[in-house]
Amino acid sequence: MIEKKYVIFLCNSNKSYITIADGNKIINKIEMETPHNNIYLDENNNIYFINYKTNKIVSIDKQYKINKVWNIHNNGKINVDLQNHKIYVCDTAKVWVYDLTNGDKIGSISGFSAASCIELDKTRKIIFILDILKKELKSFDTSNLKLISKYENLGNSPFKFCIGQNGKYIYVANKGGLTEKYKSNIFILDSVNGENIEIDFEKKSLITSMELCGKFLYIINAGLNKLQVIDILNERNIDIVNTTFKKPKIFCASPDKTILLVVSKSDDNRVAIDVLDTTTKVIKDTFFSEIIDENTLNMIITCREIKNLTLEEKNVDGEKQISEDNETFEIRDLKNYFKRILSEFEKIKLVQIENQKEIAWQKEKVDYYKKDNDKLREQNNYYKKKLFKADKEKIIIEEKLAEKSRIIKEHRNFSRYVDNP
């Protein structure tokens, strides 16, 4: 018997690592240097962590260990084409294209103000890129990276789009805002006939997430604290799903789009995760997580199939596993050990360098203040001498004035004596 097991990958706004968990059980933590991370899942369930502060893209293997690292300038958004071995990386004004196997740069697509959302069609022959500042969607030929078409007037605040099953319709979400000018809506773009439709939302709506699952478009309306459903066949807002707590925050779909994990929060900051069947719009299960909180920025789930073995199969498999583990344990553990030692050594070196810089800066400050002090002392001596000179001149003037006053007085006395002998 084969069972499906869902593994959750989380990035947090105040933690510099990616958490990998099975429910509330943490499987591993991948250190990413800074909290500025995003997560991407490709069609083969491979996971990529994107750090837009350090410009690193990290892929991990099936054992949740680091497999490959690329150093590519990015803004956190990528798309992977496994069929043609390419990785497309958004870097705001450009989209870089790299070879997935050897890491060589293939080319780039430029002319954007803020390339933010990037999707490939099913044929992998066309790539769509949304510029959220220019508010336009462009499509390019993946074989030569030349422009195919450009779609403008998509709304006032486009931030995400989804491509329909047959590629004819593209669904663009406008986030909206608190004023009438910035309305929340879904812009349905007909890429074949050019006939476009808008589905407007109520006032005070604020769309923060969108996911296309089959014939339903699931929307988190953070402004009204609702998880809303749009029937894309009838092109209308048809339903509201009541989550466990009244504030839906984020969600993510399983690789086959049949399950949607919805994180909701209560007024007292408790967190619940609802397991929603996307076909029936019914919540099948709920669990309460201790590792997901209001700081969780992004969440991805991947599915692993687990075969329940018979007792005989378990014994055979166990012996085989022990044999494999004995062969690889020492090398793997030594490798990890030396990795940790080197990492700690690099951290110590960085601290030493920072300390040396601080000491040099403090010494420079002391030298500056010493020079400044000497200069002030010279100025002080100069003004003391000047003051002494001024005091001396004042005494001389006072003596002269006193002598003059004495002479004038004697002269007056003599004149009085002459007049009255």
C-alpha positions in Angstrom: 0.0 0.0 0.0 1.3 3.5 -0.9 0.5 6.5 1.1 1.1 10.2 0.4 3.0 12.3 2.8 3.1 16.1 2.6 6.3 17.9 3.6 6.1 21.6 4.3 8.9 24.2 3.6 8.7 27.5 5.3 10.5 30.8 5.2 10.1 33.4 7.9 10.6 37.2 7.9 12.7 37.1 11.1 14.6 33.8 10.6 17.7 33.3 8.5 16.9 29.6 7.7 14.4 27.5 5.8 12.4 25.2 8.0 11.4 21.7 6.6 8.7 20.0 8.6 6.2 17.1 8.6 3.3 18.6 10.5 4.8 19.9 13.7 7.9 17.7 13.4 10.9 19.7 12.1 12.9 17.5 9.7 15.7 19.9 9.0 16.8 23.6 8.9 18.8 25.0 6.0 20.8 28.0 6.9 20.5 30.9 4.4 22.6 33.7 6.0 19.7 36.3 6.0 15.9 36.2 6.3 15.4 37.5 2.8 14.2 34.2 1.2 11.7 32.8 -1.1 10.9 29.2 -2.1 10.2 27.6 -5.4 8.9 24.1 -6.3 9.4 22.6 -9.8 7.3 20.0 -11.6 9.5 17.1 -10.3 9.1 18.2 -6.6 12.6 19.7 -6.5 12.9 22.6 -4.1 14.8 25.8 -4.6 15.5 28.4 -1.9 16.2 31.9 -3.3 17.9 34.6 -1.2 17.6 38.0 -2.7 19.9 39.7 -0.2 23.0 37.4 -0.8 21.9 36.6 -4.5 22.1 32.9 -3.8 19.9 30.2 -5.2 20.1 26.8 -3.4 18.6 23.5 -4.6 18.2 20.6 -2.2 18.1 16.8 -2.7 15.5 14.2 -1.7 17.2 13.9 1.8 16.7 17.7 2.3 20.4 18.5 2.0 22.0 21.2 -0.1 22.6 19.9 -3.6 23.7 22.9 -5.6 24.3 26.6 -5.2 24.1 29.3 -7.9 25.3 32.9 -7.4 22.8 34.9 -9.5 21.5 38.4 -8.9 17.7 38.1 -8.2 14.7 39.6 -6.6 13.4 36.3 -5.2 11.4 35.1 -8.2 12.5 32.2 -10.5 11.1 29.6 -12.8 12.7 26.3 -13.8 12.3 24.5 -17.1 13.5 20.9 -16.5 12.6 19.8 -20.0 15.2 22.2 -21.5 17.5 22.4 -18.5 17.0 26.1 -18.0 16.5 28.4 -14.9 14.9 31.8 -15.4 15.8 34.3 -12.7 14.1 37.7 -12.1 16.4 40.6 -11.3 13.9 43.5 -11.4 15.1 45.2 -14.6 16.2 41.9 -16.3 15.4 38.2 -16.4 18.6 36.1 -16.5 18.6 32.7 -18.2 21.1 30.0 -17.0 21.9 26.4 -17.8 20.5 24.3 -15.0 23.2 21.6 -15.4 26.5 23.5 -15.6 25.4 27.0 -14.3 26.5 28.8 -17.5 24.7 32.0 -18.5 22.7 31.5 -21.7 21.3 35.0 -22.1 18.9 37.6 -20.6 15.7 39.5 -21.3 15.7 43.2 -20.5 13.5 46.2 -20.7 11.6 45.8 -17.4 11.0 48.3 -14.6 10.0 45.6 -12.1 9.8 42.0 -13.4 8.1 40.2 -10.5 6.1 37.2 -11.7 7.3 34.7 -14.3 5.5 31.6 -15.8 6.1 29.1 -18.6 3.3 27.8 -20.7 2.7 24.0 -20.9 4.8 23.6 -24.2 7.8 25.3 -22.6 8.1 27.3 -25.8 6.7 30.6 -24.4 7.6 32.4 -21.2 5.3 35.1 -19.7 6.8 37.9 -17.5 4.7 40.4 -15.5 6.1 43.9 -14.9 4.3 45.3 -11.9 5.4 48.9 -12.4 4.7 49.2 -16.1 1.5 47.1 -15.4 2.1 45.0 -18.5 2.5 41.3 -19.4 5.0 40.2 -22.0 5.5 36.9 -23.7 8.8 35.7 -25.2 10.0 32.8 -27.3 12.2 30.6 -25.1 14.3 29.4 -28.0 15.7 32.9 -28.9 14.3 35.1 -26.1 12.6 37.4 -28.6 9.3 39.2 -27.8 6.1 37.6 -29.1 3.4 39.8 -27.6 2.7 42.5 -25.0 -0.5 43.0 -23.0 -1.2 46.4 -21.5 -4.0 48.0 -19.4 -4.2 45.0 -17.0 -5.5 47.0 -14.1 -4.1 49.4 -11.4 -2.1 47.0 -9.2 -1.2 43.7 -11.0 1.0 41.4 -8.9 0.4 37.8 -9.9 -1.0 35.8 -12.8 -1.9 32.2 -13.6 -2.1 30.5 -17.0 -5.2 28.4 -17.8 -5.1 24.7 -18.7 -5.1 25.3 -22.5 -3.0 28.5 -22.4 -5.8 30.5 -23.9 -6.8 32.4 -20.8 -4.5 34.2 -18.4 -5.8 35.3 -15.0 -4.2 38.5 -13.6 -4.8 39.5 -9.9 -4.9 43.2 -9.1 -4.2 43.6 -5.4 -6.2 46.8 -4.9 -6.2 49.2 -2.0 -8.3 51.2 0.4 -9.4 53.9 -2.2 -11.8 53.6 -5.1 -9.0 54.2 -7.5 -7.3 51.0 -6.6 -9.9 48.3 -7.0 -9.3 44.7 -6.3 -10.2 42.5 -9.3 -9.3 39.6 -11.5 -8.5 40.5 -15.1 -9.2 37.6 -17.4 -7.0 38.0 -20.5 -8.0 36.1 -23.7 -4.6 35.7 -25.4 -6.2 34.4 -28.6 -9.2 36.6 -29.3 -8.2 39.6 -27.2 -11.5 39.7 -25.4 -10.9 40.6 -21.8 -13.2 40.3 -18.7 -12.9 41.9 -15.2 -14.3 40.3 -12.1 -14.5 43.0 -9.5 -14.4 42.5 -5.7 -16.2 44.4 -2.9 -14.9 47.7 -1.5 -12.1 47.4 1.0 -10.9 44.2 -0.6 -7.2 43.4 -0.7 -6.0 40.4 -2.7 -2.8 39.0 -1.4 -2.7 35.4 -2.8 -4.1 33.6 -5.9 -3.9 29.9 -7.0 -5.5 28.2 -10.0 -6.6 24.7 -9.1 -8.5 23.0 -11.9 -11.7 25.0 -12.7 -11.5 27.1 -9.5 -9.4 30.2 -8.8 -8.7 30.5 -5.0 -8.2 34.0 -3.7 -7.1 35.3 -0.2 -8.9 38.6 0.3 -6.9 40.0 3.3 -9.0 43.2 3.3 -12.2 41.3 4.1 -10.5 38.3 5.8 -12.1 35.9 3.3 -10.9 32.8 1.3 -12.9 33.3 -2.0 -13.5 31.0 -4.9 -14.0 31.9 -8.5 -15.5 29.5 -11.1 -13.4 30.2 -14.2 -15.8 28.4 -16.5 -18.7 30.8 -15.5 -16.3 33.7 -14.8 -17.9 34.7 -11.5 -17.2 34.8 -7.8 -19.2 31.8 -6.5 -18.2 30.9 -3.0 -16.5 31.6 0.3 -14.6 28.9 2.3 -14.8 29.4 6.0 -11.4 28.7 7.5 -10.8 27.5 11.1 -9.9 30.9 12.2 -11.4 34.1 10.7 -8.2 35.5 9.2 -6.8 33.5 6.3 -3.1 34.6 5.8 -1.3 32.4 3.2 -1.9 29.2 1.3 -0.1 26.8 -1.0 -1.2 24.1 -3.4 0.1 20.5 -3.6 2.1 19.7 -6.8 -1.0 18.1 -8.4 -3.2 21.1 -7.3 -5.7 18.8 -5.6 -4.9 20.0 -2.0 -4.6 23.5 -0.7 -3.1 24.1 2.7 -4.6 27.3 4.1 -3.0 29.1 7.1 -5.5 31.1 9.2 -4.9 33.1 12.4 -7.1 33.9 15.4 -7.4 37.2 17.2 -5.2 35.8 20.0 -2.5 34.7 17.4 -3.3 31.0 17.3 -2.5 29.4 13.9 -4.4 26.6 12.2 -3.7 24.9 8.9 -6.8 23.6 6.9 -6.4 20.9 4.3 -8.8 21.9 1.6 -9.9 19.6 -1.3 -9.7 22.0 -4.3 -12.2 19.9 -6.3 -15.0 19.9 -3.8 -14.0 23.1 -1.9 -14.4 21.1 1.4 -11.9 21.2 4.3 -10.9 17.6 4.9 -8.6 18.1 7.9 -7.2 20.7 10.2 -4.0 20.7 12.3 -2.6 23.3 14.6 1.0 24.3 14.0 3.6 25.5 16.4 6.2 26.3 13.8 4.0 28.5 11.6 3.3 32.0 12.9 2.3 35.5 11.6 5.9 36.1 10.4 5.7 33.2 7.9 6.3 34.8 4.4 6.1 31.8 2.1 5.1 28.2 2.3 5.5 25.3 -0.2 4.4 21.7 0.2 5.7 18.7 -1.7 4.3 15.2 -1.8 6.3 12.0 -1.0 4.9 8.6 -1.7 5.5 6.1 1.2 5.2 2.3 0.6 3.9 0.4 3.6 6.1 -2.8 3.6 5.2 -6.2 4.8 7.2 -7.7 7.7 9.4 -9.7 5.3 10.0 -6.7 3.0 10.9 -4.6 6.0 13.5 -7.1 7.1 15.1 -7.3 3.7 14.9 -3.6 3.2 16.3 -3.0 6.7 19.3 -5.2 6.1 19.9 -3.4 2.8 19.6 0.0 4.5 22.0 -0.9 7.3 24.5 -2.1 4.7 24.2 1.2 2.7 24.3 3.3 5.9 27.5 1.5 7.1 29.1 2.4 3.7 28.1 6.0 3.6 27.8 7.0 7.3 31.5 7.7 8.0 32.1 9.7 4.8 28.8 11.7 5.0 29.2 12.5 8.7 32.9 13.6 8.3 31.9 15.7 5.3 29.2 17.4 7.3 31.5 17.8 10.3 34.2 19.5 8.2 31.5 21.7 6.6 30.4 22.9 10.0 34.0 23.4 11.2 34.8 25.5 8.1 31.6 27.4 8.5 32.4 28.2 12.1 36.0 29.1 11.1 34.7 31.5 8.5 32.4 33.1 11.0 35.3 33.5 13.5 37.5 35.1 10.7 34.7 37.5 9.9 34.4 38.5 13.5 38.2 39.0 13.8 38.2 41.1 10.6 35.3 43.2 12.0 37.2 43.6 15.4 40.4 44.7 13.6 38.4 47.2 11.6 36.8 48.5 14.8 40.2 48.8 16.6 41.7 50.6 13.5 38.8 53.0 13.4 39.0 53.7 17.2 42.8 54.3 16.8 42.1 56.7 14.0 39.6 58.5 16.1 42.1 58.8 19.0 44.8 60.1 16.7 42.3 62.6 15.2 41.3 63.8 18.7 45.0 64.1 19.8 45.8 66.2 16.8 42.7 68.3 17.4 43.7 68.6 21.1 47.2 69.8 20.1 45.7 72.3 17.7 43.3 73.6 20.5 46.3 73.9 22.9 48.2 76.0 20.3 45.2 78.2 19.8 44.9 78.5 23.6 48.5 79.6 24.0 48.1 82.0 21.1 45.1 83.7 22.7 46.8 83.7 26.1 49.7 85.5 24.7 47.4 87.9 22.8 45.4 88.5 26.0 48.6 89.1 28.0 49.8 91.6 25.4 46.4 93.3 25.5 46.5 93.4 29.3 50.0 94.9 29.2 48.9 97.6 26.7 45.9 98.4 28.9 48.2 98.9 31.9 50.5 101.2 29.9 47.5 103.2 28.7 46.1 103.4 32.2 49.4 104.7 33.5 49.6 107.3 30.8 46.1 108.4 31.5 46.9 108.6 35.3 50.0 110.7 34.6 48.1 113.0 32.3 45.4 113.4 34.9 48.0 114.2 37.5 49.6 116.8 35.3 46.2 118.4 34.5 45.4 118.5 38.2 48.8 120.1 39.1 48.3 122.7 36.3 44.9 123.6 37.7 46.2 124.0 41.2 49.1 126.2 39.9 46.7 128.3 37.9 44.5 128.8 41.0 47.5 129.8 43.1 48.6 132.4 40.5 45.2 133.9 40.4 44.9 134.0 44.2 48.4 134.4 45.7 
